[in-house]
Amino acid sequence: MNRKVSQHASRKTEKGGRGRGCFTLFLLFALILLVNGGCALAEETVADVVVYGGTSAGVMAAVQVARLGKSAVLIEPGGHLGGLSSGGLGATDIGNKKAIGGMAREFYHRVWEHYRSPMAWKFGTRDQFLGLSKGRADWNQDQTWWLFEPHAAEEVFRAMISESRVSVVYGERLLGARGVEKRGSRVISIKMESGRKFFAKFFVEATYEGDLMAQAGIAYATGREPNARYGETINGVQPHREHERYYYFHQFSKPVSAFLKPGDPSSGLLPGVGAEGVGVEGSGDHRVQAYCFRTCLTDQPENMAPISKPKDYDPRRYELLLRYYEAGFDKIPVDPLARRGPSGLSPQVFLPNRKTDNNNIYAVSVDYTGMDYGYPDGDYAAREKIIRDHAAYQQGLYWTLANDPRVPEKLRQEMQRWGLARDEFADNDHWPHQLYVREARRMVSDYVMTEHNGWRKRVAEDPVGLAAYGMDSHNVQRYADSEGHVRNEGNVQTEGNEVLQPYPISYRSIVPRAGECANVLVPVCVSASHVAYGSIRMEPVFMILGQSAGVAAVEALEHATTVQQVSYDRLRDRLLQTGQILAWPPSK
C-alpha cells in the first residue's frame, strides 16, 4: 500500500460558527498591488486564546475557552482532531475511571451515547459485544464508555468543537525555528510555514512534540533523567527488572544471538541492536520509550483491507523475531491477537464492530524500539522520515507474521485472518494518521512531577486534575549482553493499589517558570520526569489538563495577569464548577 504517513496536510479552515469574536484581517490583493506593486496575500488571525495542536487536550482547551465566552482558535497541523484518541487508541488506558471528571468524562459519556444507537453497530449487536467484553464493558455503570472506534471518537471531538463555535484551522504548521514572536516574556504571535500569523493574548501548547514551547524559550528535557536528579529509583537505565510481574511480556524469554552471523561478534550486530551496551544502572541518557501505530484491525471479511508487503520491505528488520520463533517462541506478538479468547478477540481490547486497538507485547512486536531518538528535537523532515520508517516497519511486521515460512504455520494462518478496518482512516489507506508519540519533550518548570508523586509520597497542593495510572515506560533500547544475546531495556510498569491511587497534578507543572514565558500553558508536554510522565501521559488525563489550561487562560485574561500569577483559589473554584476532580477520594 502506498500510505501517506505524513502528519502534515494541506491548509484548510473550518469554523464552528462566528468564532465568538474571533476575526480575521485580510489585506485585499488589489490594494496590495497598488501599494506594493504586487505581493502575496497576507493573512492574520486574532483571538483571545490560540491553541496549537488538535490533540484531545487541544480540543478540550479550545472548547473550554469558548464555553467561558472568549474567542478561541484551534490550529491542527494535520487534518484530524483528537490525536491518539481518534488515531487508533480506542481501548482507553486509565487505572481508575472515577478520577476522570469535567469535559473528559463528558467525552466518554458522548461516546456512550453514540453506541446507544443501534445504527452504530454494523457487525453484531451491542448485547453480543457486551457479552464478549465481560467485566471491561461497564455499560450501565455510569453512562460512560471507554472502548471505541477511531471514527466515533473524532465525530465526538468535532461535535464538541462545532457546538462551541470554535474556529479550527487545519494544515498549518509552525514555521521552522522562527515561528514564535516574543516581546519580553510574552508570546505575541506565532507564524506558520504558509506565512499566516496568529495573534493572541494567551497560547496553549497542546502538541505531543512541544515545538511552540521550545521556540518560546521554555526549558524542557528529553530522554531519561538519572535517578539522582530527583531522588528517584525507577528512572534512568533499568537493566535488572526481571523480578517485575510484567517484565516477562516485553523481554526475550529464549536466547537469541545479537549478531548478523549467530554467535560471531566479528560479523556485526543485527539492525536495532545498539553498540554502546546497556549503560550504567540508574544513569540518564538521551533515549525515549518506543513509538508505534495503534492500528485498527478486523477479522470481518466485508470490512477488511488487506495488509500488503511494503515496497521498501527489509527482511533484516525481522531477523530478531524469526530467530526468536526458531528458539521456541510460539505467540503472535501483537496485542490483542496474542491473547485471543473463545470469541476470537481479547476482552481487554475488543473494540465495537469486531475491531482491535493493537499494541506492543512480548520481546519483538509493534514497537520500533530504539528508532525514535531523533524525533523529539528533530525538524519536520527528520520526524516525517521516522514516521514513514515506523509505518513501514509495522506494516512489514504484519506481512511477515502472515507470510514468512519461518513463522509457525498455525500463527501464519491466524494472522492471515486479519486486515485493516476498511471504514477507518479512509483518507490514509486505512492506516492511522497519528504516530503514538509516547513521549517527546517535557517542560521543566518550578514543579516537576516525579515518581514521588506517583507513590503519593509527595502531594501537589495546587492540583488541576488527577493522574490515575501506574508509572509506565515501554522499552527504549536493545543491546547484546555478556553472552552475546539480545536483551531489551527500559520497560517499567508499576502496579498495585498504592500506585493506582489517583494523585494530584500540580498547576505549576503546566506553566513555565516565571520570566521564561508569561502567557503560554503546556498541558501535554507537562513538567515531569521520564518515569512520572509515563503515568501522566494517558489520553483522559491530557483532556483534563487541556480543559484546566483553558480555564487558567481565561482566568489570566480576565484578571490581566500572567499564567504564573493566576490566583489558585479562584482557579480551583472555577475548575470545580466545570466538573473537574481535584482530590482523591473526591470531596463530597
RODO-2510 file (C-alpha; in nm, 4 decimals, decimal comma):
residues 588
     n   res          X          Y          Z
     1     m     0,0000     0,0000     0,0000
     2     n     0,1193     0,3464    -0,0790
     3     r     0,0444     0,5132     0,2528
     4     k     0,0600     0,8810     0,3292
     5     v     0,2078     0,8798     0,6752
     6     s     0,2938     1,2486     0,6993
     7     q     0,1072     1,4308     0,9740
     8     h     0,1087     1,7463     0,7625
     9     a    -0,1964     1,8157     0,5475
    10     s    -0,2978     2,0872     0,3069
    11     r    -0,4239     2,4066     0,4691
    12     k    -0,7912     2,4196     0,5490
    13     t    -1,0035     2,6312     0,7821
    14     e    -1,3211     2,5122     0,9475
    15     k    -1,5376     2,7411     1,1554
    16     g    -1,7967     2,6214     1,4024
    17     g    -1,9897     2,9474     1,3613
    18     r    -1,8734     3,3059     1,4030
    19     g    -1,5973     3,2139     1,6468
    20     r    -1,7329     3,4349     1,9295
    21     g    -1,5453     3,7474     1,8450
    22     c    -1,2534     3,5852     1,6689
    23     f    -1,1914     3,7795     1,3496
    24     t    -0,9611     3,7539     1,0513
    25     l    -0,7943     4,0547     0,8895
    26     f    -0,7500     4,0170     0,5145
    27     l    -0,5285     4,2566     0,3172
    28     l    -0,7051     4,2895    -0,0161
    29     f    -0,4951     4,1733    -0,3053
    30     a    -0,5892     4,4630    -0,5248
    31     l    -0,4833     4,7129    -0,2592
    32     i    -0,1533     4,5324    -0,2143
    33     l    -0,0948     4,5543    -0,5862
    34     l    -0,1496     4,9290    -0,5753
    35     v     0,0706     4,9883    -0,2720
    36     n     0,3477     4,7346    -0,3187
    37     g     0,3367     4,6665    -0,6869
    38     g     0,2263     4,3060    -0,6251
    39     c     0,2987     4,0608    -0,3430
    40     a     0,1454     3,7528    -0,1848
    41     l    -0,1777     3,7783     0,0082
    42     a    -0,1103     3,8118     0,3809
    43     e    -0,3477     3,6798     0,6446
    44     e    -0,3550     3,7454     1,0162
    45     t    -0,5854     3,5914     1,2761
    46     v    -0,6542     3,7372     1,6182
    47     a    -0,8170     3,5643     1,9163
    48     d    -0,8195     3,5745     2,2930
    49     v    -0,6587     3,2298     2,3066
    50     v    -0,4818     3,0343     2,0333
    51     v    -0,4414     2,6614     2,0881
    52     y    -0,1689     2,4924     1,8845
    53     g    -0,2317     2,1213     1,8382
    54     g    -0,5622     1,9434     1,7779
    55     t    -0,4881     1,6617     2,0215
    56     s    -0,7525     1,5605     2,2733
    57     a    -0,6011     1,8186     2,5099
    58     g    -0,6102     2,0870     2,2419
    59     v    -0,9762     2,0236     2,1649
    60     m    -1,0719     2,0460     2,5323
    61     a    -0,8704     2,3624     2,5870
    62     a    -1,0287     2,5420     2,2908
    63     v    -1,3823     2,4288     2,3738
    64     q    -1,3426     2,5336     2,7365
    65     v    -1,2228     2,8814     2,6381
    66     a    -1,5224     2,9217     2,4078
    67     r    -1,7666     2,7950     2,6697
    68     l    -1,6375     3,0650     2,9028
    69     g    -1,7262     3,3281     2,6463
    70     k    -1,3830     3,4025     2,4993
    71     s    -1,2635     3,3624     2,1419
    72     a    -1,0547     3,0563     2,0624
    73     v    -0,8736     2,9390     1,7518
    74     l    -0,7518     2,5791     1,7333
    75     i    -0,4645     2,5105     1,4915
    76     e    -0,4095     2,1482     1,3874
    77     p    -0,1048     2,0861     1,1662
    78     g    -0,2676     1,7751     1,0190
    79     g    -0,6220     1,7105     0,9109
    80     h    -0,7837     1,5375     1,2092
    81     l    -0,8905     1,6203     1,5625
    82     g    -0,8239     1,4131     1,8694
    83     g    -0,4621     1,2968     1,8383
    84     l    -0,4249     0,9400     1,9639
    85     s    -0,7814     0,9272     2,0936
    86     s    -0,9060     0,9333     1,7346
    87     g    -0,5850     0,7867     1,5947
    88     g    -0,6321     0,4254     1,6987
    89     l    -0,6083     0,4250     2,0779
    90     g    -0,9675     0,3191     2,1349
    91     a    -0,9018     0,0900     2,4338
    92     t    -0,8614     0,3701     2,6838
    93     d    -0,5675     0,3411     2,9220
    94     i    -0,6686     0,4587     3,2679
    95     g    -0,6293     0,2999     3,6066
    96     n    -0,9296     0,4470     3,7841
    97     k    -1,2141     0,5879     3,5743
    98     k    -1,3745     0,7555     3,8745
    99     a    -1,0837     1,0036     3,8816
   100     i    -1,1831     1,1395     3,5408
   101     g    -1,4113     1,4424     3,5564
   102     g    -1,5045     1,7533     3,3639
   103     m    -1,5059     1,7545     2,9852
   104     a    -1,3038     1,4332     2,9712
   105     r    -1,5920     1,2493     3,1368
   106     e    -1,8278     1,4334     2,9014
   107     f    -1,6298     1,2938     2,6076
   108     y    -1,6675     0,9359     2,7313
   109     h    -2,0355     0,9973     2,8024
   110     r    -2,0835     1,1169     2,4455
   111     v    -1,9090     0,8021     2,3223
   112     w    -2,1563     0,6030     2,5330
   113     e    -2,4424     0,7963     2,3730
   114     h    -2,3013     0,7154     2,0279
   115     y    -2,3053     0,3414     2,0958
   116     r    -2,6544     0,3506     2,2442
   117     s    -2,7828     0,3832     1,8886
   118     p    -2,8419     0,0540     1,7033
   119     m    -2,7105     0,2357     1,3933
   120     a    -2,3601     0,2321     1,5465
   121     w    -2,3496    -0,1487     1,5379
   122     k    -2,2745    -0,2782     1,1894
   123     f    -2,1255    -0,6156     1,2803
   124     g    -2,3203    -0,7778     1,5597
   125     t    -2,5368    -0,6139     1,8225
   126     r    -2,4421    -0,4219     2,1336
   127     d    -2,5670    -0,7061     2,3547
   128     q    -2,3454    -0,9527     2,1709
   129     f    -2,0494    -0,7211     2,2132
   130     l    -2,1164    -0,6702     2,5834
   131     g    -2,1341    -1,0448     2,6298
   132     l    -1,7895    -1,0864     2,4764
   133     s    -1,6378    -0,7922     2,6611
   134     k    -1,7301    -0,9208     3,0084
   135     g    -1,6238    -0,7027     3,3016
   136     r    -1,4493    -0,4379     3,0916
   137     a    -1,7731    -0,3214     2,9418
   138     d    -1,9233    -0,1329     3,2442
   139     w    -2,2038    -0,0304     3,0094
   140     n    -2,4709     0,0639     3,2605
   141     q    -2,2488     0,1681     3,5472
   142     d    -2,2118     0,5430     3,4942
   143     q    -2,3139     0,6165     3,1340
   144     t    -1,9593     0,6402     3,0054
   145     w    -1,7857     0,4184     2,7511
   146     w    -1,4118     0,3658     2,7203
   147     l    -1,3835     0,1320     2,4187
   148     f    -1,4490     0,2984     2,0852
   149     e    -1,3655     0,3049     1,7153
   150     p    -1,1379     0,5836     1,5867
   151     h    -1,4026     0,7461     1,3670
   152     a    -1,6510     0,7537     1,6556
   153     a    -1,4038     0,9445     1,8718
   154     e    -1,3362     1,2016     1,6018
   155     e    -1,7084     1,2537     1,5499
   156     v    -1,7414     1,3398     1,9202
   157     f    -1,4485     1,5830     1,9102
   158     r    -1,5861     1,7541     1,6023
   159     a    -1,9305     1,7838     1,7606
   160     m    -1,7876     1,9482     2,0723
   161     i    -1,5913     2,1933     1,8569
   162     s    -1,8917     2,2753     1,6377
   163     e    -2,1302     2,3267     1,9283
   164     s    -1,8843     2,5641     2,0954
   165     r    -1,8284     2,7546     1,7692
   166     v    -1,4518     2,7259     1,7873
   167     s    -1,2650     2,8157     1,4698
   168     v    -1,0396     2,5307     1,3587
   169     v    -0,7526     2,5778     1,1162
   170     y    -0,6165     2,2590     0,9593
   171     g    -0,2900     2,2006     0,7786
   172     e    -0,0968     2,4915     0,9271
   173     r     0,2398     2,4058     1,0773
   174     l     0,4603     2,6294     1,2924
   175     l     0,7416     2,7847     1,0917
   176     g     1,0699     2,6020     1,1500
   177     a     1,2823     2,7728     1,4129
   178     r     1,1298     3,1180     1,3587
   179     g     0,7645     3,0625     1,4275
   180     v     0,7292     3,2371     1,7630
   181     e     0,7416     3,6147     1,8094
   182     k     0,8040     3,7297     2,1661
   183     r     0,8042     4,0690     2,3278
   184     g     0,9770     4,0414     2,6610
   185     s     0,8389     3,7303     2,8271
   186     r     0,5146     3,7268     2,6281
   187     v     0,4449     3,5480     2,3013
   188     i     0,2820     3,7993     2,0692
   189     s     0,2163     3,5807     1,7675
   190     i     0,3015     3,2531     1,6023
   191     k     0,3787     3,2213     1,2325
   192     m     0,3042     2,9242     1,0110
   193     e     0,5036     2,7860     0,7186
   194     s     0,2458     2,9412     0,4840
   195     g     0,3202     3,2869     0,6239
   196     r    -0,0086     3,3081     0,8108
   197     k     0,0207     3,4638     1,1575
   198     f    -0,1925     3,4121     1,4666
   199     f    -0,2063     3,6756     1,7407
   200     a    -0,3445     3,6096     2,0873
   201     k    -0,3213     3,7220     2,4461
   202     f    -0,2643     3,3645     2,5601
   203     f    -0,1468     3,0449     2,3909
   204     v    -0,1924     2,6793     2,4756
   205     e     0,0791     2,4419     2,3525
   206     a    -0,1162     2,1172     2,3049
   207     t     0,1017     1,9106     2,0682
   208     y     0,2808     1,5905     2,1618
   209     e     0,6099     1,7416     2,0397
   210     g     0,6178     2,0821     2,2112
   211     d     0,7504     2,2915     1,9214
   212     l     0,5787     2,6116     2,0309
   213     m     0,7072     2,5560     2,3841
   214     a     1,0637     2,5099     2,2614
   215     q     1,0566     2,8121     2,0320
   216     a     0,9130     3,0257     2,3115
   217     g     1,2303     2,9688     2,5130
   218     i     1,0691     2,7445     2,7736
   219     a     1,3061     2,4974     2,9385
   220     y     1,2477     2,1325     2,8607
   221     a     1,4035     1,7891     2,8881
   222     t     1,4154     1,4828     2,6627
   223     g     1,5254     1,1286     2,7342
   224     r     1,5668     0,9827     3,0805
   225     e     1,6942     1,1690     3,3846
   226     p     1,9391     0,9922     3,6155
   227     n     1,7769     0,8646     3,9325
   228     a     1,9948     1,1008     4,1336
   229     r     1,8443     1,4157     3,9794
   230     y     1,5107     1,3918     4,1587
   231     g     1,5921     1,1222     4,4112
   232     e     1,4043     0,8572     4,2102
   233     t     1,4540     0,4820     4,1890
   234     i     1,2912     0,3740     3,8587
   235     n     1,4174     0,6409     3,6199
   236     g     1,7304     0,6160     3,4059
   237     v     1,8797     0,2911     3,2769
   238     q     1,6905    -0,0121     3,4114
   239     p     1,8687    -0,3361     3,3153
   240     h     1,7669    -0,5518     3,6123
   241     r     1,3900    -0,5616     3,6335
   242     e     1,3271    -0,9326     3,5741
   243     h     1,1557    -0,9585     3,9141
   244     e     0,8601    -0,7499     3,7956
   245     r     0,5391    -0,9243     3,7003
   246     y     0,5040    -0,7537     3,3620
   247     y     0,8685    -0,7639     3,2618
   248     y     0,8298    -1,1081     3,1049
   249     f     0,5832    -0,9792     2,8484
   250     h     0,8399    -0,7423     2,6988
   251     q     1,1650    -0,9360     2,7290
   252     f     1,3299    -1,2240     2,5441
   253     s     1,2452    -1,5473     2,7237
   254     k     1,4624    -1,7533     2,4855
   255     p     1,8272    -1,6898     2,3881
   256     v     1,8638    -1,5068     2,0564
   257     s     2,2039    -1,4129     1,9135
   258     a     2,2570    -1,0398     1,8641
   259     f     2,4998    -1,0855     1,5735
   260     l     2,4461    -1,0925     1,1986
   261     k     2,6073    -1,4363     1,1941
   262     p     2,4758    -1,6133     1,5034
   263     g     2,7433    -1,6465     1,7666
   264     d     3,0024    -1,4465     1,5722
   265     p     3,0712    -1,0981     1,7194
   266     s     3,3003    -1,0141     1,4278
   267     s     3,0026    -1,0244     1,1888
   268     g     2,8475    -0,7173     1,3498
   269     l     2,5195    -0,6551     1,5290
   270     l     2,1731    -0,7086     1,3882
   271     p     1,9748    -0,3939     1,2957
   272     g     1,8217    -0,2339     1,6015
   273     v     2,0754    -0,3689     1,8492
   274     g     2,2806    -0,0867     1,9988
   275     a     2,6587    -0,0978     2,0003
   276     e     2,7040     0,1134     2,3156
   277     g     2,5977    -0,1513     2,5641
   278     v     2,3263    -0,1149     2,8236
   279     g     2,4779     0,1697     3,0250
   280     v     2,5147     0,2220     3,3991
   281     e     2,2066     0,1351     3,6029
   282     g     2,0188     0,4472     3,7127
   283     s     2,2141     0,6790     3,4829
   284     g     2,0413     0,9177     3,2471
   285     d     2,0543     0,9116     2,8697
   286     h     1,9019     1,0581     2,5535
   287     r     1,6723     0,7639     2,4858
   288     v     1,2928     0,7811     2,4741
   289     q     1,0465     0,4972     2,5037
   290     a     0,9449     0,3246     2,1829
   291     y     0,6720     0,4501     1,9485
   292     c     0,4258     0,2562     1,7359
   293     f     0,0977     0,2958     1,5497
   294     r    -0,2185     0,1818     1,7264
   295     t    -0,3586     0,0126     1,4185
   296     c    -0,7235    -0,0817     1,3873
   297     l    -0,7520    -0,4379     1,2542
   298     t    -1,0591    -0,6500     1,1906
   299     d    -1,1403    -1,0099     1,1083
   300     q    -1,4717    -0,9126     0,9461
   301     p    -1,4174    -1,0076     0,5769
   302     e    -1,6513    -0,7491     0,4256
   303     n    -1,4798    -0,4683     0,6178
   304     m    -1,1218    -0,5808     0,5663
   305     a    -0,8461    -0,4140     0,3619
   306     p    -0,5513    -0,6499     0,3047
   307     i    -0,2094    -0,5739     0,4510
   308     s     0,0324    -0,5930     0,1617
   309     k     0,4100    -0,6232     0,1610
   310     p     0,5675    -0,2754     0,1839
   311     k     0,7542    -0,1557    -0,1234
   312     d     1,0633    -0,0928     0,0898
   313     y     1,0370    -0,4209     0,2811
   314     d     1,3666    -0,5051     0,4518
   315     p     1,3811    -0,8636     0,5854
   316     r     1,6675    -0,7749     0,8200
   317     r     1,4206    -0,5790     1,0339
   318     y     1,2503    -0,9062     1,1296
   319     e     1,5502    -1,1343     1,1788
   320     l     1,5272    -1,0994     1,5574
   321     l     1,1643    -1,2100     1,5520
   322     l     1,2310    -1,5035     1,3210
   323     r     1,5240    -1,6227     1,5321
   324     y     1,3007    -1,5913     1,8374
   325     y     1,0500    -1,8273     1,6753
   326     e     1,3301    -2,0696     1,5929
   327     a     1,4341    -2,0551     1,9599
   328     g     1,0881    -2,1698     2,0676
   329     f     0,8708    -1,8594     2,0956
   330     d     0,5149    -1,9511     1,9915
   331     k     0,2880    -1,6445     2,0117
   332     i     0,1645    -1,3708     1,7780
   333     p     0,3447    -1,0663     1,9214
   334     v     0,0593    -0,8252     1,8569
   335     d    -0,1805    -0,7357     2,1361
   336     p    -0,4657    -0,8495     2,1455
   337     l    -0,4022    -1,1184     1,8843
   338     a    -0,1568    -1,2732     2,1292
   339     r    -0,4359    -1,3276     2,3826
   340     r    -0,7327    -1,4495     2,1839
   341     g    -1,0209    -1,5970     2,3754
   342     p    -1,3154    -1,8110     2,2583
   343     s    -1,4747    -1,5040     2,0999
   344     g    -1,1762    -1,4551     1,8692
   345     l    -1,0737    -1,1334     2,0393
   346     s    -0,9264    -1,0401     2,3738
   347     p    -1,1843    -0,8830     2,6064
   348     q    -0,9327    -0,6179     2,7088
   349     v    -0,9037    -0,4530     2,3684
   350     f    -1,2038    -0,5740     2,1766
   351     l    -1,3488    -0,2625     2,0129
   352     p    -1,7026    -0,2375     1,8732
   353     n    -1,7737    -0,3914     1,5324
   354     r    -1,5051    -0,6597     1,5622
   355     k    -1,2071    -0,4273     1,5611
   356     t    -0,8848    -0,4168     1,7584
   357     d    -0,6633    -0,1500     1,9057
   358     n    -0,3204    -0,3066     1,8538
   359     n    -0,0407    -0,2556     2,0988
   360     n     0,3025    -0,3907     2,1827
   361     i     0,3548    -0,7229     2,3623
   362     y     0,6491    -0,9639     2,4011
   363     a     1,0111    -0,9112     2,3051
   364     v     0,9658    -0,8140     1,9375
   365     s     0,6383    -0,6502     1,8489
   366     v     0,4875    -0,3343     1,7021
   367     d     0,7182    -0,1014     1,8970
   368     y     1,0067     0,0028     1,6732
   369     t     1,2483     0,0034     1,9636
   370     g     1,5406     0,2412     1,9511
   371     m     1,4375     0,4111     1,6269
   372     d     1,2830     0,7293     1,7650
   373     y     1,5682     0,9074     1,9433
   374     g     1,5828     1,1832     1,6829
   375     y     1,2122     1,2584     1,6984
   376     p     1,1696     1,4992     1,9942
   377     d     1,4159     1,7632     1,8720
   378     g     1,4059     1,6683     1,5055
   379     d     1,2932     1,9049     1,2320
   380     y     0,9856     1,8220     1,0259
   381     a     1,1800     1,6299     0,7625
   382     a     1,3553     1,4167     1,0237
   383     r     1,0307     1,3425     1,2015
   384     e     0,8454     1,2504     0,8851
   385     k     1,1224     1,0068     0,7964
   386     i     1,0842     0,8469     1,1394
   387     i     0,7067     0,8299     1,0894
   388     r     0,7485     0,6628     0,7496
   389     d     1,0027     0,4172     0,8892
   390     h     0,7696     0,3235     1,1742
   391     a     0,4822     0,2656     0,9334
   392     a     0,6981     0,0535     0,7024
   393     y     0,8314    -0,1494     0,9943
   394     q     0,4894    -0,2202     1,1414
   395     q     0,3246    -0,2980     0,8093
   396     g     0,6163    -0,5271     0,7275
   397     l     0,5836    -0,6953     1,0664
   398     y     0,2198    -0,7821     0,9955
   399     w     0,3114    -0,9116     0,6493
   400     t     0,5970    -1,1195     0,7913
   401     l     0,3733    -1,2769     1,0531
   402     a     0,1229    -1,3755     0,7852
   403     n     0,3655    -1,4940     0,5165
   404     d     0,7200    -1,5798     0,6228
   405     p     0,7741    -1,9584     0,6333
   406     r     0,9939    -1,9228     0,9425
   407     v     0,6827    -1,8188     1,1372
   408     p     0,4978    -2,1279     1,2702
   409     e     0,2190    -2,2262     1,0319
   410     k    -0,0625    -2,2017     1,2852
   411     l     0,0391    -1,8440     1,3636
   412     r     0,0598    -1,7519     0,9956
   413     q    -0,2886    -1,8889     0,9416
   414     e    -0,4220    -1,6858     1,2315
   415     m    -0,2547    -1,3659     1,1149
   416     q    -0,3968    -1,4128     0,7651
   417     r    -0,7442    -1,3746     0,9140
   418     w    -0,6790    -1,0073     0,9907
   419     g    -0,6678    -0,6902     0,7858
   420     l    -0,7021    -0,3163     0,8274
   421     a    -1,0517    -0,1906     0,9009
   422     r    -1,1788    -0,0514     0,5720
   423     d    -1,4104     0,2017     0,7379
   424     e    -1,1300     0,3655     0,9396
   425     f    -0,8716     0,6215     0,8237
   426     a    -1,0180     0,6241     0,4735
   427     d    -0,8021     0,9206     0,3679
   428     n    -0,4794     0,7414     0,4656
   429     d    -0,5210     0,3937     0,3141
   430     h    -0,6781     0,2786     0,6452
   431     w    -0,3579     0,3393     0,8363
   432     p    -0,3659     0,5644     1,1492
   433     h    -0,2965     0,9306     1,0871
   434     q    -0,1166     0,9682     1,4207
   435     l     0,2044     0,8026     1,5361
   436     y     0,1929     0,7086     1,9033
   437     v     0,4479     0,9573     2,0355
   438     r     0,4648     0,8208     2,3882
   439     e     0,6982     1,0973     2,4990
   440     a     0,8958     1,3716     2,3323
   441     r     0,9849     1,6999     2,5014
   442     r     0,8864     1,7527     2,8653
   443     m     0,8781     2,1018     3,0134
   444     v     1,0963     2,1763     3,3166
   445     s     0,9081     2,4229     3,5346
   446     d     0,9047     2,5252     3,9002
   447     y     0,7268     2,1992     3,9829
   448     v     0,8491     1,8762     3,8240
   449     m     0,6198     1,5771     3,8747
   450     t     0,8292     1,2755     3,9771
   451     e     0,7844     0,9172     4,0920
   452     h     0,7350     1,0558     4,4444
   453     n     0,4031     1,1982     4,3247
   454     g     0,3106     0,8647     4,1726
   455     w     0,3758     0,6884     4,5018
   456     r     0,1824     0,9695     4,6785
   457     k     0,4854     1,0403     4,8965
   458     r     0,4721     1,3968     4,7656
   459     v     0,1347     1,5596     4,7030
   460     a     0,0872     1,8709     4,4894
   461     e    -0,1052     2,1367     4,6803
   462     d    -0,2311     2,3169     4,3679
   463     p    -0,3969     2,0387     4,1631
   464     v    -0,5577     2,0909     3,8226
   465     g    -0,6526     1,7267     3,7765
   466     l    -0,5622     1,3749     3,8788
   467     a    -0,3376     1,1137     3,7208
   468     a    -0,4729     0,7624     3,7582
   469     y    -0,2306     0,5113     3,6074
   470     g     0,0790     0,3259     3,7177
   471     m     0,4178     0,4576     3,6106
   472     d     0,4752     0,3061     3,2695
   473     s     0,7540     0,3069     3,0132
   474     h     0,7991     0,0878     2,7096
   475     n     1,1480    -0,0367     2,6308
   476     v     1,3923     0,2204     2,4999
   477     q     1,6789     0,0102     2,3615
   478     r     1,8166    -0,3304     2,2627
   479     y     2,1692    -0,4407     2,3486
   480     a     2,3892    -0,7511     2,3488
   481     d     2,4505    -0,8994     2,6927
   482     s     2,7772    -1,0583     2,8064
   483     e     2,6815    -1,3835     2,6335
   484     g     2,6004    -1,2168     2,3041
   485     h     2,2244    -1,2498     2,3400
   486     v     1,9774    -0,9709     2,2700
   487     r     1,8123    -0,8020     2,5653
   488     n     1,5543    -0,5249     2,5841
   489     e     1,5888    -0,2431     2,8368
   490     g     1,3699     0,0354     2,9681
   491     n     1,0407    -0,1349     3,0490
   492     v     0,8778    -0,0023     3,3671
   493     q     0,5271    -0,0995     3,4773
   494     t     0,4431    -0,0295     3,8401
   495     e     0,1251    -0,1749     3,9792
   496     g    -0,0703    -0,2222     4,2982
   497     n    -0,3177    -0,0144     4,4946
   498     e    -0,0507     0,2259     4,6166
   499     v     0,0369     0,3256     4,2614
   500     l    -0,3112     0,3178     4,1157
   501     q    -0,4435     0,5575     4,3777
   502     p    -0,5139     0,8741     4,1773
   503     y    -0,2790     1,1576     4,2635
   504     p    -0,2874     1,5358     4,2008
   505     i    -0,1067     1,7067     3,9135
   506     s     0,0295     2,0495     4,0040
   507     y    -0,0831     2,3633     3,8231
   508     r     0,2824     2,4699     3,8230
   509     s     0,3646     2,1642     3,6103
   510     i     0,1604     2,3043     3,3166
   511     v     0,3010     2,6592     3,3297
   512     p     0,6593     2,7688     3,2570
   513     r     0,8928     2,9242     3,5078
   514     a     0,8297     3,2917     3,5717
   515     g     1,0415     3,5006     3,3369
   516     e     1,0587     3,2380     3,0633
   517     c     0,7119     3,2906     2,9225
   518     a     0,4150     3,4689     3,0798
   519     n     0,1278     3,3638     2,8541
   520     v     0,1744     3,0011     2,7444
   521     l     0,0240     2,6919     2,9083
   522     v     0,1511     2,3393     2,8373
   523     p    -0,0994     2,0601     2,9176
   524     v     0,0626     1,7792     2,7125
   525     c     0,4410     1,8233     2,7388
   526     v     0,3970     1,8710     3,1124
   527     s     0,6783     1,9238     3,3589
   528     a     0,7541     1,5686     3,4684
   529     s     1,0414     1,3260     3,4865
   530     h     1,0543     1,0446     3,2327
   531     v     0,9022     0,7909     3,4674
   532     a     0,6332     1,0221     3,6090
   533     y     0,5369     1,1285     3,2580
   534     g     0,4773     0,7609     3,1859
   535     s     0,1904     0,7733     3,4331
   536     i     0,0505     1,1133     3,3399
   537     r     0,0578     1,0659     2,9611
   538     m    -0,2822     0,8951     2,9313
   539     e    -0,5363     1,0476     2,6945
   540     p    -0,8101     1,1081     2,9571
   541     v    -0,5545     1,2958     3,1673
   542     f    -0,4470     1,5043     2,8677
   543     m    -0,8130     1,6004     2,8235
   544     i    -0,8317     1,7012     3,1894
   545     l    -0,5159     1,9118     3,1685
   546     g    -0,6285     2,0690     2,8404
   547     q    -0,9537     2,1808     2,9986
   548     s    -0,7712     2,3164     3,3039
   549     a    -0,5317     2,5062     3,0783
   550     g    -0,8299     2,6625     2,9024
   551     v    -0,9806     2,7724     3,2336
   552     a    -0,6474     2,9121     3,3519
   553     a    -0,6012     3,1078     3,0279
   554     v    -0,9421     3,2720     3,0714
   555     e    -0,8729     3,3426     3,4379
   556     a    -0,5435     3,5143     3,3464
   557     l    -0,7133     3,7031     3,0647
   558     e    -0,9963     3,8339     3,2806
   559     h    -0,7636     3,9459     3,5581
   560     a    -0,4916     4,0855     3,3291
   561     t    -0,2174     3,8747     3,4827
   562     t     0,0378     3,6135     3,3828
   563     v    -0,0219     3,2403     3,3902
   564     q     0,2159     3,2158     3,6854
   565     q     0,0281     3,4783     3,8874
   566     v    -0,3200     3,3347     3,8448
   567     s    -0,4949     3,3099     4,1818
   568     y    -0,5044     2,9389     4,2528
   569     d    -0,8017     2,9798     4,4865
   570     r    -1,0092     3,1344     4,2076
   571     l    -0,8798     2,8804     3,9574
   572     r    -0,9670     2,5893     4,1865
   573     d    -1,3211     2,7175     4,2383
   574     r    -1,3680     2,7594     3,8653
   575     l    -1,2304     2,4135     3,7896
   576     l    -1,4676     2,2567     4,0397
   577     q    -1,7568     2,4444     3,8780
   578     t    -1,6648     2,2842     3,5454
   579     g    -1,6753     1,9360     3,6971
   580     q    -1,3051     1,8714     3,7441
   581     i    -1,1989     1,6289     4,0185
   582     l    -0,9050     1,7684     4,2138
   583     a    -0,8731     1,5433     4,5205
   584     w    -0,8801     1,1727     4,5970
   585     p    -1,1008     1,0463     4,7319
   586     p    -1,3294     1,3112     4,5792
   587     s    -1,4690     1,5613     4,8272
   588     k    -1,8409     1,5246     4,8865
***
